[in-house]
Amino acid sequence: MKKLIVIIAVALPLAFSARAQWIVYDPAMNSQQIIDEIQNLAQYAQMINNQVQQIQTLTSQLTEFKNYEAVFGNPANVLLSMVAPLDTDLKNLEPGLNLENLVANANGNIALTFNDAGIYTTVGTSFQTPGGQTVQRPATQYEPFSAVINTASNYVAVADNAAQRRAAIKDQIAQTTQQLQTATTDAQVQKLHGVLTSLNGDLASTDDEVNQAASAAMVQDIQNRNDQQKQIVALTEQQNAEFTEAVSNYTAKFQLLTAPTVFPTP
């Protein structure tokens, strides 16, 4: 009996110790954990797949952009040599003077000494009478002629300037047309078209400048002719008045005989 009690006393602690080391297994909980993990892996795989699709889309867009740039080109890289001279010409002031300044600069002495490099005979600022007296010409009376000289000289200067610029602009138009024929990108074509339009506008403006200078000369000539006719009318009116007054004075001074003439009898 004592021996049995001793065996039980020794076996009980061993039994409790062995039960404390057993692993508790819950099939339902373990299955749920597996399912959750599978779902997490599926979501992660979907996320990875979405990122791959985004990368593929961006790669495709980048390829299309490179193709677009190859076809259309980058406008910033299109440098045209004729743009700088065109910009300078457009910013320059128009050559020549307006009619107001040309008239203001009229000087009678210039008209008296002007011969246009020997084409015309110089009038001179003075002349001598047959008796040897030197008479100075009134310069102010010759200012209208100086105004016409100024406008004509202005026209010649503007026309010469326009001819030189037209030659340069037409050369630039030819260069632009050649580059337009060999352009390989849309950016080049668009820029060249813009430059070509501006060059044609600049070329037309040279014609307008020449026409404006010619119009100023014509207007001044018309004004001079009008003044000449005005002076003729004024002089005729003055002469008529002077003649009428002279006849009236003569009539008052010398009375006509109204009585019959009486001859002495022999």
C-alpha positions as CSV (number, residue, x, y, z in Angstrom):
1,M,0.0,0.0,0.0
2,K,2.7,2.4,0.9
3,K,4.5,1.4,-2.3
4,L,1.4,2.3,-4.4
5,I,1.0,5.7,-2.7
6,V,4.6,6.5,-3.4
7,I,4.1,5.6,-7.1
8,I,1.0,7.8,-7.4
9,A,2.7,10.7,-5.7
10,V,5.6,10.5,-8.2
11,A,3.3,10.0,-11.3
12,L,0.9,12.9,-10.6
13,P,3.5,15.7,-11.0
14,L,4.8,14.0,-14.2
15,A,1.3,13.9,-15.6
16,F,0.6,17.6,-15.0
17,S,4.0,18.5,-16.4
18,A,3.3,16.6,-19.6
19,R,-0.2,18.2,-20.1
20,A,1.3,21.7,-19.8
21,Q,3.5,21.0,-22.9
22,W,0.6,19.9,-25.3
23,I,-0.2,22.3,-28.4
24,V,-3.8,23.4,-28.6
25,Y,-5.0,23.1,-32.3
26,D,-8.2,25.0,-33.4
27,P,-9.1,23.8,-37.0
28,A,-11.7,26.6,-37.6
29,M,-9.3,29.4,-36.5
30,N,-6.4,28.0,-38.5
31,S,-8.6,27.7,-41.6
32,Q,-9.7,31.4,-41.3
33,Q,-6.1,32.5,-40.9
34,I,-5.2,30.7,-44.1
35,I,-8.1,32.2,-46.0
36,D,-7.2,35.7,-44.8
37,E,-3.6,35.2,-45.8
38,I,-4.7,34.0,-49.2
39,Q,-6.9,37.1,-49.7
40,N,-4.1,39.4,-48.6
41,L,-1.8,37.7,-51.2
42,A,-4.5,38.0,-53.8
43,Q,-4.9,41.8,-53.1
44,Y,-1.1,42.2,-53.2
45,A,-0.9,40.4,-56.5
46,Q,-3.7,42.6,-57.9
47,M,-1.9,45.7,-56.7
48,I,1.3,44.5,-58.4
49,N,-0.6,43.8,-61.6
50,N,-2.1,47.3,-61.5
51,Q,1.3,48.8,-61.1
52,V,2.6,46.7,-64.0
53,Q,-0.3,47.9,-66.2
54,Q,0.4,51.6,-65.2
55,I,4.1,51.1,-66.0
56,Q,3.2,49.6,-69.4
57,T,0.8,52.5,-70.1
58,L,3.4,55.1,-69.2
59,T,5.9,53.3,-71.4
60,S,3.4,53.3,-74.2
61,Q,2.7,57.0,-73.7
62,L,6.4,57.8,-73.6
63,T,6.9,55.9,-76.8
64,E,4.0,57.8,-78.5
65,F,5.5,61.1,-77.3
66,K,8.9,60.2,-78.7
67,N,7.2,59.3,-82.0
68,Y,5.2,62.6,-81.9
69,E,8.4,64.5,-81.2
70,A,10.1,62.7,-84.1
71,V,7.3,63.6,-86.5
72,F,6.3,67.1,-85.2
73,G,9.6,68.2,-83.7
74,N,10.4,70.4,-80.8
75,P,9.7,74.1,-81.7
76,A,12.4,75.2,-79.2
77,N,15.0,73.4,-81.2
78,V,14.0,75.0,-84.5
79,L,16.3,78.0,-85.0
80,L,16.0,80.0,-88.2
81,S,18.7,82.4,-89.4
82,M,16.3,84.8,-91.1
83,V,14.4,85.6,-88.0
84,A,17.0,88.0,-86.5
85,P,17.3,90.3,-89.6
86,L,13.5,90.3,-90.0
87,D,13.0,91.3,-86.4
88,T,15.6,94.1,-86.8
89,D,14.0,95.4,-90.0
90,L,10.5,95.4,-88.4
91,K,11.7,97.3,-85.4
92,N,13.5,100.0,-87.4
93,L,11.9,103.4,-87.9
94,E,10.4,104.0,-91.3
95,P,12.8,105.9,-93.6
96,G,12.1,109.4,-94.8
97,L,10.2,112.3,-93.2
98,N,6.5,113.1,-93.2
99,L,5.1,116.0,-95.2
100,E,4.8,118.3,-92.2
101,N,8.6,118.0,-91.4
102,L,9.5,118.4,-95.1
103,V,7.5,121.6,-95.4
104,A,8.9,122.9,-92.1
105,N,12.4,122.4,-93.4
106,A,11.8,124.4,-96.6
107,N,14.5,127.0,-97.2
108,G,14.3,129.5,-100.1
109,N,18.1,129.7,-100.3
110,I,18.2,126.0,-101.1
111,A,15.7,126.4,-103.9
112,L,17.8,129.3,-105.3
113,T,21.0,127.2,-105.4
114,F,19.6,123.8,-106.2
115,N,20.5,122.3,-109.6
116,D,20.2,118.5,-108.8
117,A,23.8,117.7,-109.7
118,G,23.8,120.0,-112.7
119,I,20.5,118.9,-114.3
120,Y,18.8,122.2,-113.7
121,T,20.1,125.8,-114.1
122,T,20.9,127.5,-110.8
123,V,18.7,130.5,-110.2
124,G,21.1,132.1,-107.8
125,T,20.5,134.2,-104.7
126,S,21.0,137.5,-106.6
127,F,21.2,139.0,-110.1
128,Q,22.5,142.2,-111.8
129,T,20.5,144.7,-113.6
130,P,21.7,146.1,-117.0
131,G,22.9,149.1,-115.1
132,G,25.2,146.9,-113.0
133,Q,23.1,147.0,-109.8
134,T,23.1,143.8,-107.7
135,V,19.6,142.8,-106.5
136,Q,19.1,140.1,-103.8
137,R,16.3,137.7,-104.4
138,P,13.8,137.4,-101.5
139,A,14.4,133.8,-100.3
140,T,11.0,133.5,-98.6
141,Q,9.3,133.7,-101.9
142,Y,11.1,130.6,-103.0
143,E,10.2,128.4,-100.0
144,P,7.4,126.6,-101.8
145,F,9.9,125.5,-104.4
146,S,12.2,124.3,-101.6
147,A,9.3,122.2,-100.2
148,V,8.8,120.4,-103.5
149,I,12.6,119.8,-103.7
150,N,12.5,118.4,-100.2
151,T,9.6,116.0,-100.9
152,A,11.2,114.9,-104.2
153,S,14.6,114.2,-102.5
154,N,12.7,112.4,-99.7
155,Y,11.0,110.2,-102.3
156,V,14.4,109.3,-103.9
157,A,15.9,108.4,-100.5
158,V,12.9,106.3,-99.5
159,A,12.9,104.5,-102.9
160,D,16.6,103.7,-102.7
161,N,16.2,102.4,-99.2
162,A,13.2,100.3,-100.2
163,A,15.0,98.9,-103.2
164,Q,17.9,97.7,-101.0
165,R,15.6,96.2,-98.4
166,R,13.4,94.5,-101.0
167,A,16.5,92.7,-102.4
168,A,17.4,91.5,-98.9
169,I,13.8,90.5,-98.0
170,K,13.4,88.6,-101.3
171,D,16.6,86.7,-100.6
172,Q,15.3,85.8,-97.2
173,I,12.0,84.6,-98.8
174,A,14.0,82.4,-101.2
175,Q,15.9,80.9,-98.3
176,T,12.8,80.3,-96.3
177,T,11.1,78.6,-99.2
178,Q,14.0,76.3,-99.7
179,Q,14.0,75.3,-96.1
180,L,10.3,74.8,-96.2
181,Q,10.7,72.3,-99.0
182,T,13.3,70.3,-97.0
183,A,11.6,70.6,-93.6
184,T,11.2,67.2,-91.9
185,T,9.1,68.1,-88.8
186,D,5.8,69.9,-88.3
187,A,7.5,72.4,-86.0
188,Q,9.9,73.4,-88.7
189,V,7.0,73.8,-91.2
190,Q,4.9,75.9,-88.8
191,K,7.8,78.2,-87.9
192,L,8.9,78.6,-91.5
193,H,5.3,79.4,-92.5
194,G,5.2,82.1,-89.8
195,V,8.5,83.6,-91.0
196,L,7.3,83.5,-94.6
197,T,4.1,85.4,-93.8
198,S,6.1,88.0,-91.9
199,L,8.6,88.4,-94.7
200,N,5.8,89.0,-97.2
201,G,4.2,91.6,-94.9
202,D,7.6,93.3,-94.6
203,L,8.0,93.3,-98.3
204,A,4.6,94.9,-98.8
205,S,5.4,97.6,-96.2
206,T,8.4,98.8,-98.4
207,D,5.9,99.5,-101.2
208,D,3.7,101.4,-98.8
209,E,6.7,103.5,-97.7
210,V,7.5,104.4,-101.3
211,N,3.9,105.2,-102.1
212,Q,3.7,107.4,-99.0
213,A,6.8,109.3,-100.1
214,A,5.4,109.7,-103.6
215,S,2.1,110.9,-102.2
216,A,3.8,113.5,-100.1
217,A,5.6,114.9,-103.2
218,M,2.4,114.9,-105.2
219,V,0.5,116.7,-102.5
220,Q,3.2,119.4,-102.1
221,D,3.2,119.9,-105.9
222,I,-0.6,120.2,-105.9
223,Q,-0.3,122.8,-103.1
224,N,2.3,124.7,-105.1
225,R,0.2,124.7,-108.2
226,N,-2.8,125.8,-106.2
227,D,-0.9,128.6,-104.7
228,Q,0.4,129.7,-108.1
229,Q,-3.2,129.9,-109.4
230,K,-4.2,131.7,-106.3
231,Q,-1.4,134.3,-106.9
232,I,-2.5,134.7,-110.5
233,V,-6.1,135.3,-109.5
234,A,-5.0,137.7,-106.8
235,L,-2.7,139.6,-109.2
236,T,-5.5,139.8,-111.8
237,E,-7.9,141.1,-109.3
238,Q,-5.4,143.7,-108.1
239,Q,-4.6,144.8,-111.7
240,N,-8.3,145.1,-112.5
241,A,-8.8,147.3,-109.5
242,E,-5.8,149.4,-110.2
243,F,-6.9,149.8,-113.9
244,T,-10.4,150.8,-112.8
245,E,-9.0,153.3,-110.4
246,A,-6.6,154.7,-113.0
247,V,-9.4,155.2,-115.5
248,S,-11.5,156.8,-112.9
249,N,-8.7,159.2,-111.9
250,Y,-8.0,160.0,-115.6
251,T,-11.6,160.7,-116.2
252,A,-11.8,163.0,-113.3
253,K,-8.6,164.8,-114.3
254,F,-9.2,165.2,-117.9
255,Q,-12.8,166.2,-118.8
256,L,-14.1,165.3,-122.2
257,L,-15.3,168.3,-124.3
258,T,-19.1,168.1,-124.7
259,A,-19.6,171.5,-126.5
260,P,-19.3,171.7,-130.3
261,T,-16.0,172.9,-131.6
262,V,-16.1,176.5,-132.8
263,F,-13.7,177.6,-135.5
264,P,-12.8,181.3,-136.0
265,T,-14.3,182.9,-139.0
266,P,-12.0,184.7,-141.5
